[in-house]
Amino acid sequence: MNGKRQREPISDTMLLMSITIGIFVVMYALAMIILGGGFRKPQMLFDMLNDNAFLLIIACSLTIVMITGSIDISVGSVTALVTMVGVMILNGGLPLFENIRLKIGAGEHFRIFMAVIAALVIGLLYGLVQGYLIAYLQIQPFIITLAGLFFGRGMITIISVDPQKAPQDLMDILQTRINIPFLGSPNKKGVMIPAHIEIGVVIALVLVVLVFVLLRYFKLGRSFYAVGGNQQSALMLGVNVRRTRFLAHLLSSLLAGVAGLVFMMHVGAGNATNANASEMNAIASSIIGGTLLTGGVGNVIGTFFGVLTLTTIKAIVVTSGLRDPWWQSITTGVMLCFFIILQSIVLSRRGRGGFRLPQWLK
């Protein structure tokens, strides 16, 4: 021995997360230098978070199930369904909830509490059914969650064919902004306007921290990684694979329910097209953040920067004058392919150096 302690190699999860953070920082810095304008104002970054707080939550939910080697494409429909149900509760348009409020003699503000409960119940029911079918009946996750996607979108139409708008007095409460004066910027008249974030962003950031702690420091989080890495090895280590997969999908749907509540707080309206294709954006954000579809690798901090990277790309496209929606789709597809190829190259080079190869390269 040479007396020197060998440095422990960085894990695949940390490496891919670091790459994502580095690319986001460089991309945003270049946008500030080249495009200028809004990118130089802190509110630009806060607006990205305000508009995509719900996406951040469902991206975290996708990260959990993808770490276990599974998938959940129903999260967007759960989000949209919760949004529609929540708006109708706020409107007093669902007799079941309105009768409960009248029976206990509560005021109209009690509808907010009922909307929160409804969001959690819908997410919980989705998670219980899908988690059981996937984990205990061994049905393919893609098929089950695809059925969940169609079911959710269909239920929205059954509940209300017409778009719904929540009462303004209740939305004034839900859309309360948190001002950050020291990060403000002057308007055209020279008046300092404080930067602000919405309550939904705070909820999303708290959930990111909670999921990070779960994955990093709790036995259940380590079980997610073990199951995603190798189910047979996880069984030999005493991990209950079925229960772990069940809990992953339960948490995913529950987070999607919370995302629906946050989305409702942001838009204040229910529509059949709410959160359309958000599950695809969530999967893309998670992959960009370093989560592998093969399982066993991922981190919600990387997912957080994956969401920021994806929204920054779209903001750059719009600021560049390419406002047509298909340009955003094209750039998202290109960037997703870029990150997948980059991840493959990085992990394969690590494999040549004696490190673990990802499952699909073996």
C-alpha positions in Angstrom: 0.0 0.0 0.0 1.3 3.5 -0.8 -0.3 5.0 2.3 -2.7 7.1 0.3 -6.4 6.5 0.6 -8.1 5.9 -2.7 -10.8 8.4 -3.6 -14.2 6.8 -3.8 -15.5 7.1 -7.4 -18.6 9.3 -7.9 -21.8 7.4 -8.4 -23.7 7.3 -11.7 -26.5 9.2 -10.0 -24.3 12.0 -8.8 -22.3 12.1 -12.1 -25.4 12.5 -14.3 -27.0 15.0 -11.9 -23.8 17.1 -12.0 -23.8 17.1 -15.8 -27.4 18.3 -15.9 -26.7 21.1 -13.4 -23.6 22.2 -15.4 -25.5 22.3 -18.7 -28.3 24.3 -17.1 -26.0 26.9 -15.6 -24.1 27.3 -18.9 -27.3 27.4 -20.9 -28.9 30.1 -18.7 -25.7 32.1 -18.5 -25.5 32.1 -22.3 -29.2 33.2 -22.6 -28.5 36.1 -20.2 -25.4 37.2 -22.3 -26.8 36.6 -25.8 -30.6 37.2 -25.4 -30.5 39.5 -22.4 -33.9 41.0 -21.6 -36.0 39.0 -19.2 -33.2 36.4 -18.6 -31.3 39.0 -16.7 -34.1 39.6 -14.3 -34.6 37.1 -11.4 -38.4 37.2 -12.0 -37.8 35.2 -15.3 -36.5 32.2 -13.3 -39.3 32.6 -10.7 -41.9 32.7 -13.5 -40.5 29.4 -14.8 -41.1 27.9 -11.4 -44.5 29.6 -11.1 -45.7 28.1 -14.4 -44.2 24.7 -13.9 -44.5 24.0 -10.1 -47.0 21.2 -10.9 -44.6 19.8 -13.5 -41.8 19.7 -10.9 -44.1 17.6 -8.6 -45.1 15.1 -11.2 -41.5 14.9 -12.5 -40.5 13.9 -8.9 -43.3 11.3 -8.9 -41.9 9.9 -12.2 -38.4 9.9 -10.8 -39.5 7.6 -7.9 -41.2 5.0 -10.2 -38.4 5.2 -12.8 -35.8 4.5 -10.1 -37.6 1.3 -9.4 -37.5 0.4 -13.1 -41.2 1.2 -13.7 -43.2 3.9 -15.4 -46.4 5.9 -14.8 -47.9 7.8 -17.7 -51.2 8.5 -15.9 -49.9 11.3 -13.8 -51.0 14.0 -16.2 -54.5 12.7 -16.3 -54.6 12.5 -12.5 -53.4 16.1 -12.3 -56.1 17.2 -14.8 -58.8 15.3 -13.0 -57.9 16.7 -9.6 -57.9 20.2 -11.2 -61.4 19.8 -12.6 -62.8 18.3 -9.4 -61.1 21.0 -7.3 -62.5 23.8 -9.4 -66.0 22.4 -9.3 -65.8 22.0 -5.5 -64.8 25.6 -5.2 -67.8 26.5 -7.4 -70.1 24.4 -5.3 -70.9 22.3 -8.4 -70.5 18.9 -6.9 -73.6 18.1 -4.7 -71.8 15.5 -2.5 -69.2 18.0 -1.3 -71.6 20.9 -1.1 -74.1 18.9 1.0 -71.3 18.0 3.4 -70.4 21.7 3.7 -74.0 22.8 4.3 -74.6 19.9 6.8 -71.7 21.0 9.1 -72.6 24.7 8.6 -69.2 25.7 7.2 -68.6 28.8 5.2 -67.6 29.0 1.5 -63.9 29.0 2.4 -64.3 25.5 3.7 -64.5 24.5 0.0 -60.7 25.0 -0.2 -60.2 22.3 2.5 -62.6 19.9 0.7 -60.7 20.5 -2.6 -57.4 19.5 -0.8 -59.0 16.4 0.6 -60.5 15.5 -2.8 -57.0 15.9 -4.4 -55.4 13.5 -1.9 -58.2 11.0 -2.1 -58.1 10.8 -5.9 -54.3 10.4 -5.9 -54.5 7.8 -3.2 -57.2 5.8 -5.1 -55.3 5.9 -8.3 -52.1 4.7 -6.5 -53.9 1.9 -4.7 -55.5 0.4 -7.8 -52.5 0.9 -10.2 -50.0 -0.1 -7.6 -51.8 -3.3 -6.7 -52.3 -4.3 -10.4 -48.6 -3.6 -11.2 -46.9 -4.9 -8.1 -49.1 -7.9 -7.1 -50.8 -9.0 -10.3 -47.5 -8.4 -12.3 -49.3 -6.5 -15.1 -47.1 -4.3 -17.3 -46.9 -0.7 -15.8 -47.2 0.9 -19.2 -50.5 -0.9 -19.9 -52.0 -0.2 -16.5 -51.0 3.5 -16.4 -52.1 4.0 -20.0 -55.6 2.7 -18.9 -55.3 5.2 -16.0 -54.5 8.0 -18.5 -57.6 7.3 -20.6 -59.8 6.8 -17.5 -58.8 10.1 -16.0 -59.4 12.1 -19.2 -62.8 10.4 -19.7 -63.8 11.2 -16.1 -63.1 14.8 -16.7 -65.6 15.0 -19.5 -68.2 13.1 -17.5 -67.9 15.4 -14.6 -68.2 18.5 -16.7 -68.3 18.9 -20.5 -67.9 22.7 -20.3 -64.8 24.5 -18.9 -65.1 25.7 -15.3 -63.7 28.8 -13.6 -63.2 29.0 -9.8 -64.7 31.9 -7.8 -62.4 34.9 -7.7 -62.6 35.4 -4.0 -61.3 31.9 -3.3 -58.7 32.1 -6.0 -57.4 35.4 -4.4 -56.6 33.2 -1.4 -55.0 30.3 -3.4 -53.0 32.6 -5.6 -51.5 34.7 -2.8 -48.0 35.7 -3.9 -44.8 35.7 -1.8 -42.8 38.9 -2.5 -39.0 38.9 -2.5 -38.1 42.6 -2.5 -34.3 42.3 -2.6 -34.6 40.4 -5.9 -36.8 42.9 -7.6 -36.2 44.9 -10.7 -37.3 48.4 -11.9 -40.1 48.8 -14.4 -40.1 51.2 -17.4 -40.9 54.1 -15.0 -38.1 53.2 -12.7 -40.3 51.9 -9.9 -38.9 48.9 -8.1 -41.1 45.8 -8.6 -40.4 43.0 -6.1 -39.9 39.5 -7.5 -42.5 37.0 -6.4 -43.3 33.3 -6.3 -46.6 31.5 -5.8 -47.6 29.3 -3.0 -47.6 26.3 -5.4 -43.8 26.8 -5.8 -43.3 26.6 -2.1 -45.3 23.4 -2.0 -43.3 21.9 -4.9 -39.9 22.8 -3.3 -41.0 21.3 0.0 -42.0 18.1 -1.8 -38.6 18.0 -3.6 -36.8 18.2 -0.3 -39.0 15.5 1.3 -38.6 13.1 -1.7 -34.8 13.8 -1.6 -34.7 12.9 2.1 -36.8 9.8 1.5 -34.5 8.5 -1.3 -31.3 9.4 0.5 -31.8 8.6 4.1 -34.7 6.2 4.5 -34.8 2.4 4.0 -37.7 2.7 1.6 -35.7 5.0 -0.6 -32.8 2.6 -0.7 -35.2 -0.2 -1.5 -36.4 1.8 -4.6 -32.8 1.9 -5.9 -32.2 -1.8 -5.0 -35.3 -2.9 -6.9 -34.5 -0.8 -9.9 -30.9 -2.0 -10.0 -31.6 -5.7 -9.8 -34.7 -7.3 -8.4 -33.1 -10.7 -7.8 -30.3 -9.1 -5.7 -32.9 -7.0 -3.9 -34.8 -10.2 -2.9 -31.6 -11.7 -1.7 -31.0 -8.6 0.5 -34.4 -9.1 2.1 -36.2 -6.3 0.2 -39.9 -6.9 -0.4 -40.0 -6.2 -4.1 -43.7 -6.3 -4.6 -44.4 -4.0 -1.6 -41.7 -1.6 -2.8 -43.1 -1.3 -6.3 -46.6 -0.9 -4.9 -45.4 2.0 -2.6 -43.6 3.6 -5.5 -46.7 3.8 -7.6 -48.8 4.9 -4.6 -46.4 7.8 -3.9 -46.4 8.6 -7.6 -50.2 9.0 -7.8 -50.4 10.8 -4.5 -47.9 13.4 -5.7 -49.8 13.7 -9.0 -52.9 14.5 -6.9 -50.9 17.3 -5.1 -49.7 18.5 -8.5 -53.4 18.8 -9.6 -54.0 21.0 -6.6 -51.0 23.2 -7.4 -52.1 23.4 -11.1 -55.6 24.5 -10.0 -54.0 27.2 -7.7 -52.1 28.5 -10.7 -54.7 28.5 -13.5 -57.9 28.7 -11.5 -59.9 26.9 -14.1 -60.9 23.3 -15.1 -60.7 22.1 -18.6 -60.4 18.8 -20.4 -57.1 19.9 -21.9 -55.5 20.8 -18.6 -52.0 19.4 -18.1 -52.1 17.9 -21.6 -48.9 15.9 -22.4 -47.5 16.9 -19.0 -46.6 13.2 -18.3 -44.3 13.3 -21.3 -42.7 16.5 -20.2 -42.3 15.0 -16.7 -40.6 11.9 -18.2 -38.3 14.1 -20.3 -37.4 16.3 -17.3 -36.6 13.2 -15.2 -34.4 11.8 -17.9 -32.6 15.1 -18.5 -32.1 15.2 -14.8 -30.2 11.9 -14.9 -32.8 9.3 -14.1 -32.4 6.2 -16.3 -35.4 4.3 -17.7 -33.6 1.1 -16.8 -33.9 1.9 -13.1 -31.5 2.1 -10.2 -30.2 5.6 -11.1 -31.8 8.9 -10.4 -32.0 11.9 -8.0 -34.8 14.5 -7.5 -32.3 17.3 -7.3 -31.3 16.4 -10.9 -35.0 16.2 -11.8 -35.4 19.7 -10.4 -32.7 21.0 -12.7 -34.1 18.8 -15.5 -37.4 20.8 -15.2 -35.5 24.1 -15.2 -33.4 23.0 -18.2 -36.5 22.0 -20.2 -38.4 25.2 -19.4 -35.3 27.3 -20.2 -35.0 25.6 -23.6 -38.6 26.6 -24.3 -38.1 30.1 -23.0 -35.1 30.5 -25.3 -37.1 29.3 -28.3 -39.9 31.8 -27.6 -37.5 34.7 -26.9 -35.7 33.9 -30.2 -38.9 34.6 -32.1 -40.0 31.0 -32.8 -43.3 31.2 -31.0 -45.1 28.3 -32.9 -45.7 25.4 -30.6 -44.0 22.8 -32.8 -40.6 24.6 -32.4 -40.8 23.9 -28.7 -41.6 20.3 -29.3 -38.8 20.0 -31.8 -36.2 21.5 -29.5 -37.5 19.4 -26.6 -37.1 16.2 -28.7 -33.6 17.2 -29.8 -32.5 18.0 -26.2 -33.9 14.8 -24.9 -32.0 12.8 -27.5 -28.9 14.8 -26.7 -29.1 13.9 -23.0 -29.9 10.2 -23.6 -26.9 9.9 -25.9 -24.7 11.9 -23.5 -25.7 9.6 -20.6 -25.0 6.5 -22.7 -21.6 7.8 -23.7 -20.6 8.8 -20.1 -21.8 5.5 -18.5 -20.2 3.4 -21.2 -16.8 5.2 -20.8 -17.1 4.6 -17.0 -17.8 0.9 -17.8 -14.6 0.7 -19.8 -12.8 2.0 -16.8 -14.0 -0.8 -14.6 -17.2 0.7 -13.4 -20.7 -0.7 -13.5 -22.3 -0.8 -16.9 -26.0 0.1 -17.2 -28.2 -3.0 -17.6 -29.1 -2.4 -21.2 -25.4 -2.1 -22.3 -24.5 -5.5 -20.8 
